[in-house]
Amino acid sequence: MVDDVGAALAHHRERLSERVVVTGNLESGLAALVAGTPSDHVVRGTAIATEANVVFVFSGNGSQWAG
């Protein structure tokens, strides 16, 4: 199921400005997201419209970006 969600997000989603990431416990994170309650497993943000740029990230051997 997670593979299907990831594939759908990568290939079939609309380009919306709102972003949400669920980390750690997927079930409790999604429950908090649906309920609209704060959670340590949910990170929300808004994408800022800028000129489109292409970024290639090769993270196979660890983090390429600090943070």
Secondary structure per residue as TSV (DSSP state, phi and psi in degrees):
chain	resnum	aa	ss	phi	psi
A	1	M	-	360.0	-44.2
A	2	V	H	-62.7	-37.8
A	3	D	H	-62.5	-40.5
A	4	D	H	-64.6	-41.7
A	5	V	H	-63.8	-45.2
A	6	G	H	-61.2	-43.3
A	7	A	H	-63.9	-42.1
A	8	A	H	-63.5	-41.5
A	9	L	H	-65.3	-36.7
A	10	A	H	-76.3	-31.8
A	11	H	H	-117.7	-18.7
A	12	H	S	-130.6	12.9
A	13	R	-	-94.7	156.0
A	14	E	-	-75.0	157.7
A	15	R	-	-89.1	80.8
A	16	L	-	-96.1	155.3
A	17	S	S	-81.0	-24.2
A	18	E	E	-82.6	137.7
A	19	R	E	-129.0	143.8
A	20	V	E	-140.4	136.2
A	21	V	E	-124.0	130.7
A	22	V	E	-107.6	122.7
A	23	T	-	-116.9	166.4
A	24	G	S	65.5	-119.3
A	25	N	-	-79.6	106.4
A	26	L	H	-61.4	-44.5
A	27	E	H	-63.0	-48.9
A	28	S	H	-70.9	-33.3
A	29	G	H	-64.8	-45.0
A	30	L	H	-66.5	-37.4
A	31	A	H	-63.2	-42.1
A	32	A	H	-66.5	-39.0
A	33	L	H	-62.0	-47.3
A	34	V	H	-64.0	-40.0
A	35	A	H	-77.4	-15.2
A	36	G	T	75.3	22.9
A	37	T	-	-101.1	150.5
A	38	P	-	-64.5	147.1
A	39	S	-	-152.1	146.8
A	40	D	T	-68.4	-13.9
A	41	H	T	-97.6	3.3
A	42	V	E	-126.1	127.3
A	43	V	E	-120.8	126.5
A	44	R	E	-116.4	151.6
A	45	G	E	-163.3	173.3
A	46	T	E	-125.5	129.9
A	47	A	-	-76.3	140.1
A	48	I	-	-97.0	127.6
A	49	A	-	-68.8	120.6
A	50	T	-	-138.4	175.9
A	51	E	-	-64.4	133.9
A	52	A	-	-65.6	132.7
A	53	N	-	-130.4	153.4
A	54	V	-	-100.7	135.2
A	55	V	-	-128.2	130.5
A	56	F	-	-108.3	124.0
A	57	V	-	-119.9	121.8
A	58	F	-	-109.0	90.2
A	59	S	-	-101.5	20.4
A	60	G	T	-63.8	-26.6
A	61	N	T	-115.2	34.6
A	62	G	S	112.0	177.7
A	63	S	-	-68.2	133.2
A	64	Q	S	-95.1	-17.6
A	65	W	S	-119.5	140.6
A	66	A	-	-67.0	142.9
A	67	G	-	105.5	360.0
